[in-house]
């Protein structure tokens, strides 16, 4: 039996620039994002923990790309689910270039639109206190505990 290849990327980060939307001659929309995602590591000489930013190019196709361009902006935290794609080309000076990009299957907008300016910069985990989705505080209330009299109703 042959092994199955898996090409999956899931990450959170912050946009380092505003999204760039363009349309192909076929009419298909494509949005380009650039995100920063930190890696924490211990500095060998000082013993202190420090963040090292990693930068990734993300491509989002179709209506999802149009929504990303419409609602996202620099600094906004996002969650990306997609796959890696490697490409190679020849530059104008004749040198061969290569890049690995993320092709997004889904982009989740994290935080609120106001978080773009103060969304924790690139130092956080990509999540923030705010959200575009209203929270129902009742979801966090403890469930009522049944009294001893109610236990007789349990069918087992």
Rosetta constraint file for C-alpha pairs under 8 A:
AtomPair CA 7 CA 83 HARMONIC 5.44 0.50
AtomPair CA 7 CA 84 HARMONIC 6.41 0.50
AtomPair CA 8 CA 81 HARMONIC 7.49 0.50
AtomPair CA 8 CA 82 HARMONIC 5.83 0.50
AtomPair CA 8 CA 83 HARMONIC 4.67 0.50
AtomPair CA 8 CA 84 HARMONIC 6.97 0.50
AtomPair CA 9 CA 80 HARMONIC 7.56 0.50
AtomPair CA 9 CA 81 HARMONIC 5.70 0.50
AtomPair CA 9 CA 82 HARMONIC 5.15 0.50
AtomPair CA 9 CA 83 HARMONIC 5.25 0.50
AtomPair CA 9 CA 84 HARMONIC 6.88 0.50
AtomPair CA 9 CA 102 HARMONIC 7.62 0.50
AtomPair CA 10 CA 79 HARMONIC 7.34 0.50
AtomPair CA 10 CA 80 HARMONIC 5.64 0.50
AtomPair CA 10 CA 81 HARMONIC 4.55 0.50
AtomPair CA 10 CA 82 HARMONIC 6.57 0.50
AtomPair CA 11 CA 37 HARMONIC 7.66 0.50
AtomPair CA 11 CA 79 HARMONIC 5.69 0.50
AtomPair CA 11 CA 80 HARMONIC 5.37 0.50
AtomPair CA 11 CA 81 HARMONIC 6.78 0.50
AtomPair CA 12 CA 37 HARMONIC 6.58 0.50
AtomPair CA 12 CA 77 HARMONIC 7.11 0.50
AtomPair CA 12 CA 78 HARMONIC 5.63 0.50
AtomPair CA 12 CA 79 HARMONIC 4.25 0.50
AtomPair CA 12 CA 80 HARMONIC 6.17 0.50
AtomPair CA 12 CA 125 HARMONIC 6.96 0.50
AtomPair CA 12 CA 126 HARMONIC 5.28 0.50
AtomPair CA 12 CA 127 HARMONIC 7.74 0.50
AtomPair CA 13 CA 35 HARMONIC 5.80 0.50
AtomPair CA 13 CA 36 HARMONIC 5.29 0.50
AtomPair CA 13 CA 37 HARMONIC 4.56 0.50
AtomPair CA 13 CA 38 HARMONIC 7.61 0.50
AtomPair CA 13 CA 77 HARMONIC 5.55 0.50
AtomPair CA 13 CA 78 HARMONIC 5.71 0.50
AtomPair CA 13 CA 79 HARMONIC 6.64 0.50
AtomPair CA 13 CA 122 HARMONIC 7.20 0.50
AtomPair CA 13 CA 125 HARMONIC 6.90 0.50
AtomPair CA 13 CA 126 HARMONIC 4.68 0.50
AtomPair CA 14 CA 35 HARMONIC 5.26 0.50
AtomPair CA 14 CA 36 HARMONIC 5.41 0.50
AtomPair CA 14 CA 37 HARMONIC 6.88 0.50
AtomPair CA 14 CA 74 HARMONIC 7.64 0.50
AtomPair CA 14 CA 75 HARMONIC 5.34 0.50
AtomPair CA 14 CA 76 HARMONIC 5.34 0.50
AtomPair CA 14 CA 77 HARMONIC 4.22 0.50
AtomPair CA 14 CA 78 HARMONIC 6.05 0.50
AtomPair CA 14 CA 121 HARMONIC 7.34 0.50
AtomPair CA 14 CA 122 HARMONIC 6.10 0.50
AtomPair CA 14 CA 126 HARMONIC 6.13 0.50
AtomPair CA 15 CA 33 HARMONIC 6.95 0.50
AtomPair CA 15 CA 34 HARMONIC 5.71 0.50
AtomPair CA 15 CA 35 HARMONIC 4.39 0.50
AtomPair CA 15 CA 36 HARMONIC 6.44 0.50
AtomPair CA 15 CA 73 HARMONIC 6.94 0.50
AtomPair CA 15 CA 74 HARMONIC 5.00 0.50
AtomPair CA 15 CA 75 HARMONIC 4.88 0.50
AtomPair CA 15 CA 76 HARMONIC 5.50 0.50
AtomPair CA 15 CA 77 HARMONIC 6.47 0.50
AtomPair CA 15 CA 78 HARMONIC 7.41 0.50
AtomPair CA 16 CA 34 HARMONIC 5.70 0.50
AtomPair CA 16 CA 35 HARMONIC 5.45 0.50
AtomPair CA 16 CA 36 HARMONIC 6.38 0.50
AtomPair CA 16 CA 74 HARMONIC 5.39 0.50
AtomPair CA 16 CA 75 HARMONIC 5.93 0.50
AtomPair CA 17 CA 33 HARMONIC 7.34 0.50
AtomPair CA 17 CA 34 HARMONIC 6.40 0.50
AtomPair CA 17 CA 35 HARMONIC 7.93 0.50
AtomPair CA 17 CA 73 HARMONIC 6.84 0.50
AtomPair CA 17 CA 74 HARMONIC 4.40 0.50
AtomPair CA 17 CA 75 HARMONIC 7.20 0.50
AtomPair CA 18 CA 33 HARMONIC 7.38 0.50
AtomPair CA 18 CA 69 HARMONIC 7.77 0.50
AtomPair CA 18 CA 72 HARMONIC 7.06 0.50
AtomPair CA 18 CA 73 HARMONIC 4.58 0.50
AtomPair CA 18 CA 74 HARMONIC 4.61 0.50
AtomPair CA 19 CA 31 HARMONIC 6.53 0.50
AtomPair CA 19 CA 32 HARMONIC 5.79 0.50
AtomPair CA 19 CA 33 HARMONIC 5.12 0.50
AtomPair CA 19 CA 34 HARMONIC 7.70 0.50
AtomPair CA 19 CA 68 HARMONIC 7.12 0.50
AtomPair CA 19 CA 69 HARMONIC 5.18 0.50
AtomPair CA 19 CA 72 HARMONIC 6.89 0.50
AtomPair CA 19 CA 73 HARMONIC 6.49 0.50
AtomPair CA 19 CA 74 HARMONIC 7.66 0.50
AtomPair CA 20 CA 31 HARMONIC 5.50 0.50
AtomPair CA 20 CA 32 HARMONIC 5.15 0.50
AtomPair CA 20 CA 33 HARMONIC 6.81 0.50
AtomPair CA 20 CA 69 HARMONIC 6.60 0.50
AtomPair CA 21 CA 29 HARMONIC 7.03 0.50
AtomPair CA 21 CA 30 HARMONIC 5.87 0.50
AtomPair CA 21 CA 31 HARMONIC 4.35 0.50
AtomPair CA 21 CA 32 HARMONIC 6.49 0.50
AtomPair CA 21 CA 65 HARMONIC 7.36 0.50
AtomPair CA 21 CA 66 HARMONIC 6.96 0.50
AtomPair CA 21 CA 69 HARMONIC 6.08 0.50
AtomPair CA 22 CA 29 HARMONIC 5.89 0.50
AtomPair CA 22 CA 30 HARMONIC 5.58 0.50
AtomPair CA 22 CA 31 HARMONIC 6.40 0.50
AtomPair CA 23 CA 27 HARMONIC 5.69 0.50
AtomPair CA 23 CA 28 HARMONIC 5.59 0.50
AtomPair CA 23 CA 29 HARMONIC 4.44 0.50
AtomPair CA 23 CA 30 HARMONIC 6.10 0.50
AtomPair CA 24 CA 28 HARMONIC 5.36 0.50
AtomPair CA 24 CA 29 HARMONIC 6.37 0.50
AtomPair CA 24 CA 30 HARMONIC 7.49 0.50
AtomPair CA 28 CA 61 HARMONIC 7.54 0.50
AtomPair CA 28 CA 62 HARMONIC 6.01 0.50
AtomPair CA 29 CA 61 HARMONIC 5.96 0.50
AtomPair CA 29 CA 62 HARMONIC 4.86 0.50
AtomPair CA 29 CA 63 HARMONIC 7.13 0.50
AtomPair CA 29 CA 65 HARMONIC 6.76 0.50
AtomPair CA 29 CA 66 HARMONIC 6.75 0.50
AtomPair CA 30 CA 59 HARMONIC 6.89 0.50
AtomPair CA 30 CA 60 HARMONIC 5.80 0.50
AtomPair CA 30 CA 61 HARMONIC 4.57 0.50
AtomPair CA 30 CA 62 HARMONIC 6.07 0.50
AtomPair CA 30 CA 65 HARMONIC 5.82 0.50
AtomPair CA 30 CA 66 HARMONIC 7.48 0.50
AtomPair CA 31 CA 59 HARMONIC 5.79 0.50
AtomPair CA 31 CA 60 HARMONIC 5.07 0.50
AtomPair CA 31 CA 61 HARMONIC 6.32 0.50
AtomPair CA 31 CA 65 HARMONIC 4.84 0.50
AtomPair CA 31 CA 66 HARMONIC 6.81 0.50
AtomPair CA 31 CA 68 HARMONIC 7.39 0.50
AtomPair CA 31 CA 69 HARMONIC 6.65 0.50
AtomPair CA 32 CA 57 HARMONIC 7.12 0.50
AtomPair CA 32 CA 58 HARMONIC 5.81 0.50
AtomPair CA 32 CA 59 HARMONIC 4.86 0.50
AtomPair CA 32 CA 60 HARMONIC 6.48 0.50
AtomPair CA 33 CA 57 HARMONIC 5.89 0.50
AtomPair CA 33 CA 58 HARMONIC 4.93 0.50
AtomPair CA 33 CA 59 HARMONIC 6.34 0.50
AtomPair CA 33 CA 60 HARMONIC 7.79 0.50
AtomPair CA 34 CA 55 HARMONIC 6.87 0.50
AtomPair CA 34 CA 56 HARMONIC 5.59 0.50
AtomPair CA 34 CA 57 HARMONIC 4.62 0.50
AtomPair CA 34 CA 58 HARMONIC 5.94 0.50
AtomPair CA 35 CA 55 HARMONIC 5.68 0.50
AtomPair CA 35 CA 56 HARMONIC 5.37 0.50
AtomPair CA 35 CA 57 HARMONIC 6.66 0.50
AtomPair CA 35 CA 58 HARMONIC 7.46 0.50
AtomPair CA 36 CA 53 HARMONIC 6.05 0.50
AtomPair CA 36 CA 54 HARMONIC 5.47 0.50
AtomPair CA 36 CA 55 HARMONIC 4.54 0.50
AtomPair CA 36 CA 56 HARMONIC 6.47 0.50
AtomPair CA 36 CA 122 HARMONIC 6.45 0.50
AtomPair CA 37 CA 53 HARMONIC 5.67 0.50
AtomPair CA 37 CA 54 HARMONIC 5.25 0.50
AtomPair CA 37 CA 55 HARMONIC 6.49 0.50
AtomPair CA 37 CA 122 HARMONIC 6.94 0.50
AtomPair CA 37 CA 125 HARMONIC 7.89 0.50
AtomPair CA 37 CA 126 HARMONIC 7.77 0.50
AtomPair CA 38 CA 51 HARMONIC 5.79 0.50
AtomPair CA 38 CA 52 HARMONIC 5.41 0.50
AtomPair CA 38 CA 53 HARMONIC 4.26 0.50
AtomPair CA 38 CA 54 HARMONIC 5.84 0.50
AtomPair CA 38 CA 122 HARMONIC 6.90 0.50
AtomPair CA 38 CA 123 HARMONIC 6.64 0.50
AtomPair CA 38 CA 124 HARMONIC 7.80 0.50
AtomPair CA 38 CA 125 HARMONIC 7.65 0.50
AtomPair CA 39 CA 51 HARMONIC 5.60 0.50
AtomPair CA 39 CA 52 HARMONIC 5.18 0.50
AtomPair CA 39 CA 53 HARMONIC 6.24 0.50
AtomPair CA 39 CA 54 HARMONIC 7.20 0.50
AtomPair CA 40 CA 49 HARMONIC 6.61 0.50
AtomPair CA 40 CA 50 HARMONIC 5.67 0.50
AtomPair CA 40 CA 51 HARMONIC 4.59 0.50
AtomPair CA 40 CA 52 HARMONIC 6.26 0.50
AtomPair CA 41 CA 49 HARMONIC 5.58 0.50
AtomPair CA 41 CA 50 HARMONIC 5.64 0.50
AtomPair CA 41 CA 51 HARMONIC 6.48 0.50
AtomPair CA 41 CA 52 HARMONIC 7.44 0.50
AtomPair CA 42 CA 47 HARMONIC 5.90 0.50
AtomPair CA 42 CA 48 HARMONIC 5.59 0.50
AtomPair CA 42 CA 49 HARMONIC 4.33 0.50
AtomPair CA 42 CA 50 HARMONIC 6.17 0.50
AtomPair CA 43 CA 47 HARMONIC 5.12 0.50
AtomPair CA 43 CA 48 HARMONIC 5.46 0.50
AtomPair CA 43 CA 49 HARMONIC 6.08 0.50
AtomPair CA 43 CA 50 HARMONIC 6.73 0.50
AtomPair CA 44 CA 48 HARMONIC 7.93 0.50
AtomPair CA 51 CA 123 HARMONIC 6.98 0.50
AtomPair CA 53 CA 122 HARMONIC 7.44 0.50
AtomPair CA 56 CA 101 HARMONIC 6.77 0.50
AtomPair CA 56 CA 102 HARMONIC 7.22 0.50
AtomPair CA 57 CA 101 HARMONIC 5.30 0.50
AtomPair CA 57 CA 102 HARMONIC 6.19 0.50
AtomPair CA 58 CA 101 HARMONIC 5.97 0.50
AtomPair CA 58 CA 102 HARMONIC 4.67 0.50
AtomPair CA 58 CA 103 HARMONIC 5.81 0.50
AtomPair CA 58 CA 104 HARMONIC 6.52 0.50
AtomPair CA 59 CA 65 HARMONIC 7.95 0.50
AtomPair CA 59 CA 101 HARMONIC 7.45 0.50
AtomPair CA 59 CA 102 HARMONIC 6.27 0.50
AtomPair CA 59 CA 103 HARMONIC 4.92 0.50
AtomPair CA 59 CA 104 HARMONIC 5.97 0.50
AtomPair CA 60 CA 64 HARMONIC 6.62 0.50
AtomPair CA 60 CA 65 HARMONIC 4.68 0.50
AtomPair CA 60 CA 103 HARMONIC 6.34 0.50
AtomPair CA 60 CA 104 HARMONIC 5.30 0.50
AtomPair CA 60 CA 105 HARMONIC 7.35 0.50
AtomPair CA 60 CA 106 HARMONIC 7.95 0.50
AtomPair CA 61 CA 65 HARMONIC 5.05 0.50
AtomPair CA 61 CA 66 HARMONIC 7.97 0.50
AtomPair CA 61 CA 104 HARMONIC 7.78 0.50
AtomPair CA 62 CA 66 HARMONIC 6.52 0.50
AtomPair CA 63 CA 67 HARMONIC 6.23 0.50
AtomPair CA 64 CA 68 HARMONIC 6.21 0.50
AtomPair CA 64 CA 106 HARMONIC 7.57 0.50
AtomPair CA 64 CA 107 HARMONIC 7.61 0.50
AtomPair CA 65 CA 69 HARMONIC 6.22 0.50
AtomPair CA 66 CA 70 HARMONIC 6.15 0.50
AtomPair CA 67 CA 71 HARMONIC 6.02 0.50
AtomPair CA 67 CA 72 HARMONIC 7.99 0.50
AtomPair CA 68 CA 72 HARMONIC 5.39 0.50
AtomPair CA 68 CA 107 HARMONIC 7.67 0.50
AtomPair CA 69 CA 73 HARMONIC 7.72 0.50
AtomPair CA 71 CA 113 HARMONIC 7.83 0.50
AtomPair CA 72 CA 76 HARMONIC 6.42 0.50
AtomPair CA 72 CA 109 HARMONIC 7.63 0.50
AtomPair CA 72 CA 113 HARMONIC 7.57 0.50
AtomPair CA 73 CA 116 HARMONIC 6.64 0.50
AtomPair CA 74 CA 116 HARMONIC 6.21 0.50
AtomPair CA 75 CA 115 HARMONIC 7.45 0.50
AtomPair CA 75 CA 116 HARMONIC 4.38 0.50
AtomPair CA 75 CA 117 HARMONIC 6.27 0.50
AtomPair CA 75 CA 118 HARMONIC 7.75 0.50
AtomPair CA 75 CA 119 HARMONIC 6.47 0.50
AtomPair CA 75 CA 121 HARMONIC 6.54 0.50
AtomPair CA 75 CA 122 HARMONIC 7.88 0.50
AtomPair CA 76 CA 109 HARMONIC 7.82 0.50
AtomPair CA 76 CA 110 HARMONIC 7.37 0.50
AtomPair CA 76 CA 111 HARMONIC 7.39 0.50
AtomPair CA 76 CA 112 HARMONIC 7.96 0.50
AtomPair CA 76 CA 113 HARMONIC 7.18 0.50
AtomPair CA 76 CA 115 HARMONIC 6.20 0.50
AtomPair CA 76 CA 116 HARMONIC 4.32 0.50
AtomPair CA 76 CA 117 HARMONIC 7.82 0.50
AtomPair CA 76 CA 119 HARMONIC 6.46 0.50
AtomPair CA 77 CA 109 HARMONIC 6.67 0.50
AtomPair CA 77 CA 110 HARMONIC 5.18 0.50
AtomPair CA 77 CA 111 HARMONIC 6.38 0.50
AtomPair CA 77 CA 115 HARMONIC 7.83 0.50
AtomPair CA 77 CA 116 HARMONIC 7.47 0.50
AtomPair CA 77 CA 119 HARMONIC 6.86 0.50
AtomPair CA 77 CA 126 HARMONIC 5.11 0.50
AtomPair CA 77 CA 127 HARMONIC 6.43 0.50
AtomPair CA 77 CA 128 HARMONIC 7.65 0.50
AtomPair CA 78 CA 107 HARMONIC 6.72 0.50
AtomPair CA 78 CA 108 HARMONIC 5.59 0.50
AtomPair CA 78 CA 109 HARMONIC 4.84 0.50
AtomPair CA 78 CA 110 HARMONIC 5.03 0.50
AtomPair CA 78 CA 126 HARMONIC 6.70 0.50
AtomPair CA 78 CA 127 HARMONIC 7.93 0.50
AtomPair CA 79 CA 107 HARMONIC 5.76 0.50
AtomPair CA 79 CA 108 HARMONIC 5.00 0.50
AtomPair CA 79 CA 109 HARMONIC 6.66 0.50
AtomPair CA 79 CA 110 HARMONIC 6.88 0.50
AtomPair CA 79 CA 126 HARMONIC 7.71 0.50
AtomPair CA 80 CA 104 HARMONIC 6.30 0.50
AtomPair CA 80 CA 105 HARMONIC 7.77 0.50
AtomPair CA 80 CA 106 HARMONIC 6.06 0.50
AtomPair CA 80 CA 107 HARMONIC 4.86 0.50
AtomPair CA 80 CA 108 HARMONIC 6.55 0.50
AtomPair CA 81 CA 104 HARMONIC 5.72 0.50
AtomPair CA 81 CA 105 HARMONIC 5.72 0.50
AtomPair CA 81 CA 106 HARMONIC 5.28 0.50
AtomPair CA 81 CA 107 HARMONIC 6.56 0.50
AtomPair CA 82 CA 102 HARMONIC 6.41 0.50
AtomPair CA 82 CA 103 HARMONIC 5.48 0.50
AtomPair CA 82 CA 104 HARMONIC 4.16 0.50
AtomPair CA 82 CA 105 HARMONIC 4.68 0.50
AtomPair CA 82 CA 106 HARMONIC 6.67 0.50
AtomPair CA 83 CA 102 HARMONIC 5.58 0.50
AtomPair CA 83 CA 103 HARMONIC 5.37 0.50
AtomPair CA 83 CA 104 HARMONIC 6.59 0.50
AtomPair CA 83 CA 105 HARMONIC 7.61 0.50
AtomPair CA 84 CA 100 HARMONIC 6.52 0.50
AtomPair CA 84 CA 101 HARMONIC 5.71 0.50
AtomPair CA 84 CA 102 HARMONIC 4.68 0.50
AtomPair CA 84 CA 103 HARMONIC 6.21 0.50
AtomPair CA 85 CA 100 HARMONIC 5.56 0.50
AtomPair CA 85 CA 101 HARMONIC 5.29 0.50
AtomPair CA 85 CA 102 HARMONIC 6.16 0.50
AtomPair CA 85 CA 103 HARMONIC 6.78 0.50
AtomPair CA 86 CA 98 HARMONIC 7.31 0.50
AtomPair CA 86 CA 99 HARMONIC 5.84 0.50
AtomPair CA 86 CA 100 HARMONIC 4.37 0.50
AtomPair CA 86 CA 101 HARMONIC 6.40 0.50
AtomPair CA 87 CA 98 HARMONIC 5.59 0.50
AtomPair CA 87 CA 99 HARMONIC 5.54 0.50
AtomPair CA 87 CA 100 HARMONIC 6.38 0.50
AtomPair CA 88 CA 96 HARMONIC 7.11 0.50
AtomPair CA 88 CA 97 HARMONIC 5.66 0.50
AtomPair CA 88 CA 98 HARMONIC 4.23 0.50
AtomPair CA 88 CA 99 HARMONIC 6.59 0.50
AtomPair CA 89 CA 96 HARMONIC 5.85 0.50
AtomPair CA 89 CA 97 HARMONIC 5.35 0.50
AtomPair CA 89 CA 98 HARMONIC 6.32 0.50
AtomPair CA 90 CA 94 HARMONIC 5.80 0.50
AtomPair CA 90 CA 95 HARMONIC 5.68 0.50
AtomPair CA 90 CA 96 HARMONIC 4.48 0.50
AtomPair CA 90 CA 97 HARMONIC 5.87 0.50
AtomPair CA 91 CA 95 HARMONIC 5.42 0.50
AtomPair CA 91 CA 96 HARMONIC 6.14 0.50
AtomPair CA 91 CA 97 HARMONIC 6.50 0.50
AtomPair CA 109 CA 132 HARMONIC 7.97 0.50
AtomPair CA 110 CA 126 HARMONIC 7.54 0.50
AtomPair CA 110 CA 127 HARMONIC 6.16 0.50
AtomPair CA 110 CA 128 HARMONIC 7.04 0.50
AtomPair CA 110 CA 131 HARMONIC 6.39 0.50
AtomPair CA 110 CA 132 HARMONIC 7.61 0.50
AtomPair CA 111 CA 115 HARMONIC 6.10 0.50
AtomPair CA 111 CA 119 HARMONIC 7.52 0.50
AtomPair CA 111 CA 127 HARMONIC 6.40 0.50
AtomPair CA 111 CA 128 HARMONIC 5.05 0.50
AtomPair CA 111 CA 129 HARMONIC 6.44 0.50
AtomPair CA 111 CA 130 HARMONIC 4.67 0.50
AtomPair CA 111 CA 131 HARMONIC 4.32 0.50
AtomPair CA 111 CA 132 HARMONIC 6.58 0.50
AtomPair CA 112 CA 116 HARMONIC 7.71 0.50
AtomPair CA 112 CA 130 HARMONIC 5.23 0.50
AtomPair CA 112 CA 131 HARMONIC 4.72 0.50
AtomPair CA 112 CA 132 HARMONIC 5.26 0.50
AtomPair CA 113 CA 132 HARMONIC 7.70 0.50
AtomPair CA 114 CA 118 HARMONIC 7.40 0.50
AtomPair CA 114 CA 119 HARMONIC 7.93 0.50
AtomPair CA 115 CA 119 HARMONIC 4.20 0.50
AtomPair CA 115 CA 120 HARMONIC 7.89 0.50
AtomPair CA 115 CA 128 HARMONIC 7.54 0.50
AtomPair CA 115 CA 130 HARMONIC 7.42 0.50
AtomPair CA 119 CA 128 HARMONIC 6.40 0.50
AtomPair CA 120 CA 124 HARMONIC 5.54 0.50
AtomPair CA 120 CA 126 HARMONIC 7.79 0.50
AtomPair CA 120 CA 128 HARMONIC 7.41 0.50
AtomPair CA 122 CA 126 HARMONIC 7.59 0.50
AtomPair CA 137 CA 141 HARMONIC 7.26 0.50
AtomPair CA 146 CA 150 HARMONIC 5.93 0.50
AtomPair CA 146 CA 151 HARMONIC 7.07 0.50
AtomPair CA 147 CA 151 HARMONIC 6.86 0.50
AtomPair CA 148 CA 152 HARMONIC 7.83 0.50
AtomPair CA 150 CA 154 HARMONIC 7.86 0.50
